[in-house]
Amino acid sequence: MVLKFKKRGASDLKKVMVYGQDGSGKSTFAENYCRENNLSPVVIDVDDTNYTNLPILELNFRNDVRTFNEILNAVGEISKTDDFDTIILDGVTSLLEMLVSNAKGLAKYSDRATRFQKILQALLSSGKNLIFIGQIDMEVIFTEEVQSSKMVIKVNSIVNEKYLCEVDDQGNFTHKVKKFRTFEGDTTTVGGVTPEDIDDEISLKSICQNIKSSLESEGKLVTKSTMKTKLVRLIKAGEIQEEMRPELMRFIMNHCPDELE
């Protein structure tokens, strides 16, 4: 077997998440983002609230089964055409609720997870740039009381750009760059912000802070070693996605526990 190695460069596909409160201009930001990056997008509008000038697919979201099949088929068709190079999934938060089945007990949530994973796999295999638009609860939360769902964590883990849309006290629409990863040597700027200005490790720090607090509540010494051990246990318990292990391990080695005070 001959090993093949990927070459990083300007041709890398974008995987972007745009999130925020209702009315914070998420869809408009995504439209402007596509224009500034010369992308040709098509929109899957789950909430029916996308009033941009972008082409929007007419799909039937009558029930959970129809929603799943419509989106899966749409992604399959888009992947076959060169008319669009970008898929915008507008309404990730609503989609997660719509995919809950009519099964009894916890099985309906298992069905949702399976369906969403299949949609995500189809999107990642489409060969298109991806833009996910969701509500404020797409931000990863990991505390003793509340943890984000595995599906939310998964979306956060696969995107290489993340933007929080907000409205200031004067009613002006603004956005914050929460994450921006690019190939080495790129000097791309986004909204006047360079990669060097961006703190893309806020979520990692938040998770590590909670690991530290958990160790302290157990009366254990907080060191790099104990934090790594606790992280592995949380991953095995399914409380943290396996995909996040490399980045969290790196963050622990570089910053913990001293910088969590």
N, C-alpha and C positions, 0 to 999 in steps of 0.2 A: 504494500500500500504506500502510495506517494502522498506525503502530507502537503496540503495546500494552505497557504497563509493569506489572511485577509489584509488588504492594503487600505489603510485609513486615508480619507481625503475628502475633497469638497463634494464628492458624489454620494457620501454617506446619507442614508435616509434620515429625515427628521422624525422624531417622536416627541410630541409636544403636549403638555397639559396646561389648560387655561381654566382657572376656577375662581369662585368668588360668590358673594351674596347675589340674590335676585336683583336685576336692574343695574348691575355694576359694569355693563358693557362688554361682557365676555365674547359674545358672538361678533360684535363689531371689532373687537381687538383681533379676533381670529381672522376676520376678513382683511383687516389692515396688514396683519402679519403675512398673509399669503401674497398680498400685493407687493409688499416690500421685499419679499424673498422670491418673487417671480414664480409662484406656485399656481397650479391650475386645479383648484379643489372642487369636490362635490360633497354635499352635505347630507348626512343622515340625521334628520331633525326629530328626535324622540319626543321632545316637549311641545313641538309645533310653536316655538317662540322665536325662531330664527327669522328676522325680518331684514336680513342683509340682501345684497344683490347677487349673492352666490347661487349657483344651481342647486336646488334642493330636490331630493328624490321623493316621489309620492309613494309612500309605503303604508300598509295596513297594520296598525298596532292594536287590533281589537281585543286580543287576549294573549296570554303568555306564550302559547305554542305558535300562534301566528306571528307574534313579534320576533321570536327567535328565528323562525324560518325565513321571514322577510329580510331581516338584517343579514343572515348568513348567505342567502341567495344574492342579495344586493352586492355584498362584498365580493362574492365570487364573480359576478358579472363585471364589476369595476376592475377587478384584477386582470381581466382579459382585454381591456381597452386602453389605448394610448391617449384618449381624450382628456383624461384626468391623471395627475401625478400625486394627488393628495386626497385623503379621505378625512372628513371632519365628522366625528361622532359627537353631536351636540345633545347633551342630556344624559351623561353617564349615570348620574345619581338616580334619575328617574328610571333608566333602563334596568338598573339593579333591582328596583322594586317591581317592575313590570315582568321580570323573568321568574318571579316566585310562582311556583306551580300550585295546582289545587290538591296536591297530595296531602295526606294527613301527617300531623306532627312535624318533626324537624325535617322530614323528607322533602318538603317543599323548598326549604332553603338549600338542601343538598342539590336539588334540581337546578336552582338558580346558579349555584357555583359552577356546576358542570356546564350549563348553557353559556354562561359568561366566559368561561375558559375557552370554549370552542369558538366563540365570536372573537375573542382576543387572539387566538391562534390563527384564525382566518385573516384578521387584520394584519398581523405580523408577517404572514406568508404572502400577502397581496402584492408586495413589491412597490407599495406606495408610501409616501410620507403620511404620517398619522398625526391628527390633532384631536385630543380628547377635551371636551368642554363639560365641566361639572360644577356642582354647588360647592359651598365652602367646606362641606364635610369630606371633600376629597383630600384635604390635608391630613397627613398621618398623625394619629393620636395614640400614645402608648403610655397609659398611667395605670395605677393599681385598680382604679375604678372603671376606666373606659379604655378600650383598645379598638382601633379601626379594624374593619373587616379585612380578611385576607385579600379580597378582590380589590379594595381600595389600595392596600399596600402593594399589590401586584402592579397596578397601573403606575403608581409612584416609582416603582423600582425599574420599570422599563423605559420611562421617558428620559430624554437627555436635555429637555428644556421644560421649565415650569414657571408659570406666570400667575400672580395673584392680582385680580382686578378689583379695584375699589373706587368709591366715590368720596371725595373729600368734603369738608364742611361747607365749601362754596358750591358744591354740586358738580365739580369738575371730575371727569373720569381719569383715573390714573392706574398704573400697574406697577407691581414690584417684581423684579426678576428673582425668583427663589432658587433657581437651579439653571446652570448653563454649562454643558460639557461639550467639548469640541475636540477635533484632532489637534495634535501638537503643532504649533506654528501658526494656527489660525488667528487672525486679528479681527475677526468679525465683531461688530458692535450691534447691540440690540437696544433700541430706544435710547441711544447715547451712552449706554453702559457697556464697558468692556468686560471680558471674562475675568480679568484680574480684580474687578470691583465687586464681584458677586460672591456672596457667602452661600455656596451650594451645599453646605453641610449642616444646615439648621436642623433638619429632620434627624440626622445621625446623632447630633448632640442631644436632642430631646430624648431619643430612645436610650442613649447611654446614661443620661441623668436619671432616668427611671430605673435602669439596671442598678445604678449606684444606690438609689434610695431603697430599692428592694433588698440589697445586701445589708445596708445599714439597719433596716427594720428587722432583719434576721440576726442582727448582732455579729455579723461577719466583717472581717477586715476588708477594706476596699483597696484592691491593688489591680494592676493590669491582669495578673493571673486569675484572680477571683472573678473579675468582670468577664473575661473570656470564657471561663467555665460556666458562669451564669448564662451568658449569651447562648452557648451551645445547648444548655438545658431548655431554654425558652424556645429555641428553634425546634428541638426534638418534640416539645410539647405543642408545637404548632402555633405558638403565640407570636412568633416572628418568622417572616418568610426566609426560606433557605437562600434565596437569591440575594438577600441583603447581607449574608455572612461576610463576604470579602470586604465590603466597604465598612461594615461595623468593626471588623477585626482591625482594619487599617486605622480607623478613627481611634479605637481604644489604644493601640500601640503608639500613636502619635500625640494624643491629647489627654488620655485618661490616666489616673483620676484627677490630676491636679487642676485641669482647666474646667472642671465641672463644679467648682465651688461657687 
